[in-house]
Amino acid sequence: MIIVTYIHTGQTATIDSADFTETVTPWFPDATAEVRQEIAEVQHALNSGTFIAGSANGSLGLDISVVE
């Protein structure tokens, strides 16, 4: 499980990491190809176990915490 917060709006979701893309994509309705790629890269890192909490803060403006 992860907690995802969109820093710009304060939206927060506690989700299974496999649902990351499905959850956050609606938060970026006018997403550029670059933003969609960043979302895909975070999803890949979550799926492969290589994600480092907080590492998606860049241009996505997301705070992601892993919940045990």
N, C-alpha and C positions, 0 to 999 in steps of 0.2 A: 504494500500500500504506500501511496505517496500523498503528500499534501501539496497542491499547486495553488499559488496565489498570483494573480495578475496584478502587479504592483500599481499600474495606472488606474485601475478601477476598484481594486480591493476584492474582486471576485475570488472566491476560494472554493476548492473542491478537494475532497478526500476520495481518492480513486485507486483502483488497481492500476499498476503501472502500465499494463497492456492497453488501458483505455485512454492513455495520455492524448494521442492525436485526436481521437473522437471528442474528447472533452474540450481541449483548448482551441481547436480550429474555429469554432463559432465565435471565439473571443477576438478573432482577427478577420472580420468579414471582407475586408479589402486587401487581404494579404498579397504581397508581391511574391514572385517566384522564390526570392531569397528567403523570405519569412517561412514559406511552405517547406523549403529545404531545411531550414533550421529546426522546424518542428519535426520533420522526418529524422533528422540526425539525433535529436533528443530521444525520440521513440526508439531508434536503433540502439542507442546507448543503454536505455532502460531495459530493452529486451535482452541485450547481450551481457548485462551486469557490469558494464564499464562506466555507468553514469556516476558522476561525482556530484553530490548534493550541492545545489546552489549554482551549478555551472551554466545554467541557462539564463542567467540574469542579463546577459548582453543585450542585443537589440530586441529580444522578445519581451523583456521586462517581466520575466517570471521568476518567482522564488519557488524552488522545489525542495521539499524535505522528504526523506525516506522515513516511514513509520514502521516500526517493528511490530 
